[in-house]
């Protein structure tokens, strides 16, 4: 991909649904798809964040249930004293779980930051960056 292509497909130019919960569910659908494609799974947890995010997207549970579980993942990071840790795989997976779970239907302004952070965490996990970017180009519509 040349630099002009990357500018055309940047996060800020994603066309979002005007209804905030629809925009959030659409983005979460992308995060879920990427994690499944990369075979990133969550272990050692009672409430699988992928399963919860899928249930929210399907309209089976409220966003508040996901947000409550995000606190559990923040606690895992805090327990390890890893607030600034970006090398430990468990901590990075906790950060991905937070990307799936710590969302607010009433604040569309954070979707771009959340997606950017998600891609950055994948980078810390040594995921080849072009794969999720290519998936992003196929999944979202851009201005």
PyMOL commands that place a pseudoatom at each C-alpha (Angstrom):
pseudoatom trace, name=CA, resn=UNK, resi=1, chain=A, elem=C, hetatm=0, pos=[0.000, 0.000, 0.000]
pseudoatom trace, name=CA, resn=UNK, resi=2, chain=A, elem=C, hetatm=0, pos=[1.426, 3.367, -0.893]
pseudoatom trace, name=CA, resn=UNK, resi=3, chain=A, elem=C, hetatm=0, pos=[1.189, 6.354, 1.500]
pseudoatom trace, name=CA, resn=UNK, resi=4, chain=A, elem=C, hetatm=0, pos=[-1.701, 7.937, -0.420]
pseudoatom trace, name=CA, resn=UNK, resi=5, chain=A, elem=C, hetatm=0, pos=[-3.759, 4.768, 0.029]
pseudoatom trace, name=CA, resn=UNK, resi=6, chain=A, elem=C, hetatm=0, pos=[-3.118, 4.849, 3.781]
pseudoatom trace, name=CA, resn=UNK, resi=7, chain=A, elem=C, hetatm=0, pos=[-4.327, 8.477, 3.975]
pseudoatom trace, name=CA, resn=UNK, resi=8, chain=A, elem=C, hetatm=0, pos=[-7.509, 7.505, 2.142]
pseudoatom trace, name=CA, resn=UNK, resi=9, chain=A, elem=C, hetatm=0, pos=[-8.195, 4.645, 4.564]
pseudoatom trace, name=CA, resn=UNK, resi=10, chain=A, elem=C, hetatm=0, pos=[-7.420, 6.300, 7.885]
pseudoatom trace, name=CA, resn=UNK, resi=11, chain=A, elem=C, hetatm=0, pos=[-9.574, 5.914, 10.957]
pseudoatom trace, name=CA, resn=UNK, resi=12, chain=A, elem=C, hetatm=0, pos=[-10.778, 9.508, 10.863]
pseudoatom trace, name=CA, resn=UNK, resi=13, chain=A, elem=C, hetatm=0, pos=[-12.369, 9.016, 7.449]
pseudoatom trace, name=CA, resn=UNK, resi=14, chain=A, elem=C, hetatm=0, pos=[-14.562, 6.060, 8.458]
pseudoatom trace, name=CA, resn=UNK, resi=15, chain=A, elem=C, hetatm=0, pos=[-18.224, 6.687, 7.713]
pseudoatom trace, name=CA, resn=UNK, resi=16, chain=A, elem=C, hetatm=0, pos=[-20.142, 5.941, 10.918]
pseudoatom trace, name=CA, resn=UNK, resi=17, chain=A, elem=C, hetatm=0, pos=[-23.821, 5.247, 11.496]
pseudoatom trace, name=CA, resn=UNK, resi=18, chain=A, elem=C, hetatm=0, pos=[-25.602, 8.271, 12.914]
pseudoatom trace, name=CA, resn=UNK, resi=19, chain=A, elem=C, hetatm=0, pos=[-27.240, 6.222, 15.664]
pseudoatom trace, name=CA, resn=UNK, resi=20, chain=A, elem=C, hetatm=0, pos=[-24.554, 5.768, 18.304]
pseudoatom trace, name=CA, resn=UNK, resi=21, chain=A, elem=C, hetatm=0, pos=[-25.327, 2.200, 19.389]
pseudoatom trace, name=CA, resn=UNK, resi=22, chain=A, elem=C, hetatm=0, pos=[-25.357, 1.102, 15.723]
pseudoatom trace, name=CA, resn=UNK, resi=23, chain=A, elem=C, hetatm=0, pos=[-21.961, 2.761, 15.175]
pseudoatom trace, name=CA, resn=UNK, resi=24, chain=A, elem=C, hetatm=0, pos=[-20.560, 1.069, 18.283]
pseudoatom trace, name=CA, resn=UNK, resi=25, chain=A, elem=C, hetatm=0, pos=[-21.950, -2.340, 17.308]
pseudoatom trace, name=CA, resn=UNK, resi=26, chain=A, elem=C, hetatm=0, pos=[-20.526, -1.994, 13.811]
pseudoatom trace, name=CA, resn=UNK, resi=27, chain=A, elem=C, hetatm=0, pos=[-17.062, -1.220, 15.148]
pseudoatom trace, name=CA, resn=UNK, resi=28, chain=A, elem=C, hetatm=0, pos=[-17.231, -4.026, 17.704]
pseudoatom trace, name=CA, resn=UNK, resi=29, chain=A, elem=C, hetatm=0, pos=[-18.145, -6.355, 14.852]
pseudoatom trace, name=CA, resn=UNK, resi=30, chain=A, elem=C, hetatm=0, pos=[-14.837, -5.403, 13.267]
pseudoatom trace, name=CA, resn=UNK, resi=31, chain=A, elem=C, hetatm=0, pos=[-12.832, -5.952, 16.464]
pseudoatom trace, name=CA, resn=UNK, resi=32, chain=A, elem=C, hetatm=0, pos=[-14.474, -9.361, 16.888]
pseudoatom trace, name=CA, resn=UNK, resi=33, chain=A, elem=C, hetatm=0, pos=[-13.745, -10.291, 13.284]
pseudoatom trace, name=CA, resn=UNK, resi=34, chain=A, elem=C, hetatm=0, pos=[-10.081, -9.321, 13.595]
pseudoatom trace, name=CA, resn=UNK, resi=35, chain=A, elem=C, hetatm=0, pos=[-9.571, -11.235, 16.853]
pseudoatom trace, name=CA, resn=UNK, resi=36, chain=A, elem=C, hetatm=0, pos=[-11.218, -14.323, 15.392]
pseudoatom trace, name=CA, resn=UNK, resi=37, chain=A, elem=C, hetatm=0, pos=[-9.218, -14.098, 12.173]
pseudoatom trace, name=CA, resn=UNK, resi=38, chain=A, elem=C, hetatm=0, pos=[-5.994, -13.772, 14.173]
pseudoatom trace, name=CA, resn=UNK, resi=39, chain=A, elem=C, hetatm=0, pos=[-7.115, -16.598, 16.491]
pseudoatom trace, name=CA, resn=UNK, resi=40, chain=A, elem=C, hetatm=0, pos=[-6.661, -14.428, 19.579]
pseudoatom trace, name=CA, resn=UNK, resi=41, chain=A, elem=C, hetatm=0, pos=[-8.581, -16.003, 22.441]
pseudoatom trace, name=CA, resn=UNK, resi=42, chain=A, elem=C, hetatm=0, pos=[-9.039, -15.081, 26.058]
pseudoatom trace, name=CA, resn=UNK, resi=43, chain=A, elem=C, hetatm=0, pos=[-8.177, -17.617, 28.696]
pseudoatom trace, name=CA, resn=UNK, resi=44, chain=A, elem=C, hetatm=0, pos=[-8.416, -17.673, 32.462]
pseudoatom trace, name=CA, resn=UNK, resi=45, chain=A, elem=C, hetatm=0, pos=[-11.657, -15.698, 32.587]
pseudoatom trace, name=CA, resn=UNK, resi=46, chain=A, elem=C, hetatm=0, pos=[-15.190, -16.432, 33.667]
pseudoatom trace, name=CA, resn=UNK, resi=47, chain=A, elem=C, hetatm=0, pos=[-16.768, -14.010, 31.213]
pseudoatom trace, name=CA, resn=UNK, resi=48, chain=A, elem=C, hetatm=0, pos=[-15.112, -14.305, 27.788]
pseudoatom trace, name=CA, resn=UNK, resi=49, chain=A, elem=C, hetatm=0, pos=[-14.945, -10.758, 26.385]
pseudoatom trace, name=CA, resn=UNK, resi=50, chain=A, elem=C, hetatm=0, pos=[-15.386, -12.006, 22.820]
pseudoatom trace, name=CA, resn=UNK, resi=51, chain=A, elem=C, hetatm=0, pos=[-18.560, -13.829, 23.782]
pseudoatom trace, name=CA, resn=UNK, resi=52, chain=A, elem=C, hetatm=0, pos=[-19.856, -10.793, 25.681]
pseudoatom trace, name=CA, resn=UNK, resi=53, chain=A, elem=C, hetatm=0, pos=[-19.091, -8.419, 22.795]
pseudoatom trace, name=CA, resn=UNK, resi=54, chain=A, elem=C, hetatm=0, pos=[-20.846, -10.766, 20.369]
pseudoatom trace, name=CA, resn=UNK, resi=55, chain=A, elem=C, hetatm=0, pos=[-23.867, -10.940, 22.685]
pseudoatom trace, name=CA, resn=UNK, resi=56, chain=A, elem=C, hetatm=0, pos=[-23.987, -7.133, 22.899]
pseudoatom trace, name=CA, resn=UNK, resi=57, chain=A, elem=C, hetatm=0, pos=[-23.724, -6.745, 19.110]
pseudoatom trace, name=CA, resn=UNK, resi=58, chain=A, elem=C, hetatm=0, pos=[-26.546, -9.286, 18.713]
pseudoatom trace, name=CA, resn=UNK, resi=59, chain=A, elem=C, hetatm=0, pos=[-28.709, -7.272, 21.133]
pseudoatom trace, name=CA, resn=UNK, resi=60, chain=A, elem=C, hetatm=0, pos=[-28.760, -10.046, 23.715]
pseudoatom trace, name=CA, resn=UNK, resi=61, chain=A, elem=C, hetatm=0, pos=[-27.201, -8.073, 26.586]
pseudoatom trace, name=CA, resn=UNK, resi=62, chain=A, elem=C, hetatm=0, pos=[-26.970, -4.365, 27.471]
pseudoatom trace, name=CA, resn=UNK, resi=63, chain=A, elem=C, hetatm=0, pos=[-23.729, -2.432, 27.107]
pseudoatom trace, name=CA, resn=UNK, resi=64, chain=A, elem=C, hetatm=0, pos=[-23.657, -2.018, 30.896]
pseudoatom trace, name=CA, resn=UNK, resi=65, chain=A, elem=C, hetatm=0, pos=[-22.927, -5.733, 31.304]
pseudoatom trace, name=CA, resn=UNK, resi=66, chain=A, elem=C, hetatm=0, pos=[-19.876, -5.361, 29.081]
pseudoatom trace, name=CA, resn=UNK, resi=67, chain=A, elem=C, hetatm=0, pos=[-18.739, -2.252, 30.937]
pseudoatom trace, name=CA, resn=UNK, resi=68, chain=A, elem=C, hetatm=0, pos=[-18.991, -4.089, 34.255]
pseudoatom trace, name=CA, resn=UNK, resi=69, chain=A, elem=C, hetatm=0, pos=[-16.692, -6.823, 32.923]
pseudoatom trace, name=CA, resn=UNK, resi=70, chain=A, elem=C, hetatm=0, pos=[-14.222, -4.220, 31.641]
pseudoatom trace, name=CA, resn=UNK, resi=71, chain=A, elem=C, hetatm=0, pos=[-13.554, -3.374, 35.292]
pseudoatom trace, name=CA, resn=UNK, resi=72, chain=A, elem=C, hetatm=0, pos=[-12.459, -6.983, 35.863]
pseudoatom trace, name=CA, resn=UNK, resi=73, chain=A, elem=C, hetatm=0, pos=[-9.878, -6.657, 33.084]
pseudoatom trace, name=CA, resn=UNK, resi=74, chain=A, elem=C, hetatm=0, pos=[-8.639, -3.317, 34.431]
pseudoatom trace, name=CA, resn=UNK, resi=75, chain=A, elem=C, hetatm=0, pos=[-8.188, -5.039, 37.795]
pseudoatom trace, name=CA, resn=UNK, resi=76, chain=A, elem=C, hetatm=0, pos=[-6.027, -7.713, 36.135]
pseudoatom trace, name=CA, resn=UNK, resi=77, chain=A, elem=C, hetatm=0, pos=[-3.762, -4.995, 34.779]
pseudoatom trace, name=CA, resn=UNK, resi=78, chain=A, elem=C, hetatm=0, pos=[-3.682, -3.236, 38.170]
pseudoatom trace, name=CA, resn=UNK, resi=79, chain=A, elem=C, hetatm=0, pos=[-2.920, -6.505, 40.018]
pseudoatom trace, name=CA, resn=UNK, resi=80, chain=A, elem=C, hetatm=0, pos=[0.182, -6.963, 37.922]
pseudoatom trace, name=CA, resn=UNK, resi=81, chain=A, elem=C, hetatm=0, pos=[1.223, -3.348, 38.367]
pseudoatom trace, name=CA, resn=UNK, resi=82, chain=A, elem=C, hetatm=0, pos=[1.281, -3.170, 34.596]
pseudoatom trace, name=CA, resn=UNK, resi=83, chain=A, elem=C, hetatm=0, pos=[-0.513, 0.085, 33.925]
pseudoatom trace, name=CA, resn=UNK, resi=84, chain=A, elem=C, hetatm=0, pos=[2.365, 1.025, 31.632]
pseudoatom trace, name=CA, resn=UNK, resi=85, chain=A, elem=C, hetatm=0, pos=[3.248, -2.535, 30.607]
pseudoatom trace, name=CA, resn=UNK, resi=86, chain=A, elem=C, hetatm=0, pos=[3.231, -3.316, 26.907]
pseudoatom trace, name=CA, resn=UNK, resi=87, chain=A, elem=C, hetatm=0, pos=[5.255, -6.519, 26.693]
pseudoatom trace, name=CA, resn=UNK, resi=88, chain=A, elem=C, hetatm=0, pos=[3.433, -9.152, 28.757]
pseudoatom trace, name=CA, resn=UNK, resi=89, chain=A, elem=C, hetatm=0, pos=[0.962, -11.105, 26.589]
pseudoatom trace, name=CA, resn=UNK, resi=90, chain=A, elem=C, hetatm=0, pos=[-1.614, -11.431, 29.400]
pseudoatom trace, name=CA, resn=UNK, resi=91, chain=A, elem=C, hetatm=0, pos=[-1.609, -7.690, 29.975]
pseudoatom trace, name=CA, resn=UNK, resi=92, chain=A, elem=C, hetatm=0, pos=[-1.945, -7.019, 26.255]
pseudoatom trace, name=CA, resn=UNK, resi=93, chain=A, elem=C, hetatm=0, pos=[-4.863, -9.428, 26.054]
pseudoatom trace, name=CA, resn=UNK, resi=94, chain=A, elem=C, hetatm=0, pos=[-6.461, -7.592, 28.974]
pseudoatom trace, name=CA, resn=UNK, resi=95, chain=A, elem=C, hetatm=0, pos=[-6.091, -4.386, 26.968]
pseudoatom trace, name=CA, resn=UNK, resi=96, chain=A, elem=C, hetatm=0, pos=[-7.821, -6.030, 23.986]
pseudoatom trace, name=CA, resn=UNK, resi=97, chain=A, elem=C, hetatm=0, pos=[-10.624, -7.172, 26.301]
pseudoatom trace, name=CA, resn=UNK, resi=98, chain=A, elem=C, hetatm=0, pos=[-11.024, -3.595, 27.477]
pseudoatom trace, name=CA, resn=UNK, resi=99, chain=A, elem=C, hetatm=0, pos=[-11.289, -2.451, 23.841]
pseudoatom trace, name=CA, resn=UNK, resi=100, chain=A, elem=C, hetatm=0, pos=[-14.192, -4.887, 23.454]
pseudoatom trace, name=CA, resn=UNK, resi=101, chain=A, elem=C, hetatm=0, pos=[-15.930, -4.120, 26.715]
pseudoatom trace, name=CA, resn=UNK, resi=102, chain=A, elem=C, hetatm=0, pos=[-15.300, -0.546, 27.900]
pseudoatom trace, name=CA, resn=UNK, resi=103, chain=A, elem=C, hetatm=0, pos=[-17.601, 1.274, 25.529]
pseudoatom trace, name=CA, resn=UNK, resi=104, chain=A, elem=C, hetatm=0, pos=[-20.296, 3.887, 25.886]
pseudoatom trace, name=CA, resn=UNK, resi=105, chain=A, elem=C, hetatm=0, pos=[-23.244, 4.006, 23.497]
pseudoatom trace, name=CA, resn=UNK, resi=106, chain=A, elem=C, hetatm=0, pos=[-23.611, 7.719, 24.122]
pseudoatom trace, name=CA, resn=UNK, resi=107, chain=A, elem=C, hetatm=0, pos=[-20.110, 8.794, 23.091]
pseudoatom trace, name=CA, resn=UNK, resi=108, chain=A, elem=C, hetatm=0, pos=[-19.238, 8.287, 19.435]
pseudoatom trace, name=CA, resn=UNK, resi=109, chain=A, elem=C, hetatm=0, pos=[-16.224, 10.569, 19.760]
pseudoatom trace, name=CA, resn=UNK, resi=110, chain=A, elem=C, hetatm=0, pos=[-14.108, 7.799, 21.303]
pseudoatom trace, name=CA, resn=UNK, resi=111, chain=A, elem=C, hetatm=0, pos=[-14.664, 5.197, 18.574]
pseudoatom trace, name=CA, resn=UNK, resi=112, chain=A, elem=C, hetatm=0, pos=[-11.699, 6.387, 16.528]
pseudoatom trace, name=CA, resn=UNK, resi=113, chain=A, elem=C, hetatm=0, pos=[-9.416, 6.406, 19.555]
pseudoatom trace, name=CA, resn=UNK, resi=114, chain=A, elem=C, hetatm=0, pos=[-10.617, 2.949, 20.584]
pseudoatom trace, name=CA, resn=UNK, resi=115, chain=A, elem=C, hetatm=0, pos=[-9.976, 1.529, 17.109]
pseudoatom trace, name=CA, resn=UNK, resi=116, chain=A, elem=C, hetatm=0, pos=[-6.554, 3.163, 16.962]
pseudoatom trace, name=CA, resn=UNK, resi=117, chain=A, elem=C, hetatm=0, pos=[-5.658, 1.777, 20.395]
pseudoatom trace, name=CA, resn=UNK, resi=118, chain=A, elem=C, hetatm=0, pos=[-6.895, -1.685, 19.394]
pseudoatom trace, name=CA, resn=UNK, resi=119, chain=A, elem=C, hetatm=0, pos=[-4.593, -1.668, 16.346]
pseudoatom trace, name=CA, resn=UNK, resi=120, chain=A, elem=C, hetatm=0, pos=[-1.715, -0.414, 18.470]
pseudoatom trace, name=CA, resn=UNK, resi=121, chain=A, elem=C, hetatm=0, pos=[-2.168, -3.224, 21.012]
pseudoatom trace, name=CA, resn=UNK, resi=122, chain=A, elem=C, hetatm=0, pos=[-2.167, -5.734, 18.155]
pseudoatom trace, name=CA, resn=UNK, resi=123, chain=A, elem=C, hetatm=0, pos=[1.173, -4.242, 17.138]
pseudoatom trace, name=CA, resn=UNK, resi=124, chain=A, elem=C, hetatm=0, pos=[2.533, -4.824, 20.654]
pseudoatom trace, name=CA, resn=UNK, resi=125, chain=A, elem=C, hetatm=0, pos=[1.430, -8.454, 20.194]
pseudoatom trace, name=CA, resn=UNK, resi=126, chain=A, elem=C, hetatm=0, pos=[3.601, -8.534, 17.048]
pseudoatom trace, name=CA, resn=UNK, resi=127, chain=A, elem=C, hetatm=0, pos=[0.664, -8.878, 14.664]
pseudoatom trace, name=CA, resn=UNK, resi=128, chain=A, elem=C, hetatm=0, pos=[1.741, -7.959, 11.149]
pseudoatom trace, name=CA, resn=UNK, resi=129, chain=A, elem=C, hetatm=0, pos=[0.028, -4.550, 10.794]
pseudoatom trace, name=CA, resn=UNK, resi=130, chain=A, elem=C, hetatm=0, pos=[-1.092, -4.823, 7.190]
pseudoatom trace, name=CA, resn=UNK, resi=131, chain=A, elem=C, hetatm=0, pos=[-3.493, -7.699, 7.923]
pseudoatom trace, name=CA, resn=UNK, resi=132, chain=A, elem=C, hetatm=0, pos=[-5.846, -5.749, 10.241]
pseudoatom trace, name=CA, resn=UNK, resi=133, chain=A, elem=C, hetatm=0, pos=[-5.486, -2.647, 8.051]
pseudoatom trace, name=CA, resn=UNK, resi=134, chain=A, elem=C, hetatm=0, pos=[-6.504, -4.654, 4.980]
pseudoatom trace, name=CA, resn=UNK, resi=135, chain=A, elem=C, hetatm=0, pos=[-9.449, -6.020, 6.960]
pseudoatom trace, name=CA, resn=UNK, resi=136, chain=A, elem=C, hetatm=0, pos=[-10.366, -2.491, 8.003]
pseudoatom trace, name=CA, resn=UNK, resi=137, chain=A, elem=C, hetatm=0, pos=[-10.387, -1.367, 4.360]
pseudoatom trace, name=CA, resn=UNK, resi=138, chain=A, elem=C, hetatm=0, pos=[-12.802, -4.182, 3.508]
pseudoatom trace, name=CA, resn=UNK, resi=139, chain=A, elem=C, hetatm=0, pos=[-15.044, -3.779, 6.556]
pseudoatom trace, name=CA, resn=UNK, resi=140, chain=A, elem=C, hetatm=0, pos=[-15.614, -0.022, 6.790]
pseudoatom trace, name=CA, resn=UNK, resi=141, chain=A, elem=C, hetatm=0, pos=[-16.743, 2.558, 4.287]
pseudoatom trace, name=CA, resn=UNK, resi=142, chain=A, elem=C, hetatm=0, pos=[-14.562, 5.636, 3.993]
pseudoatom trace, name=CA, resn=UNK, resi=143, chain=A, elem=C, hetatm=0, pos=[-15.173, 9.264, 2.996]
for i in range(1, 143): cmd.bond("trace and resi %d" % i, "trace and resi %d" % (i + 1))
show_as sticks, trace
zoom trace
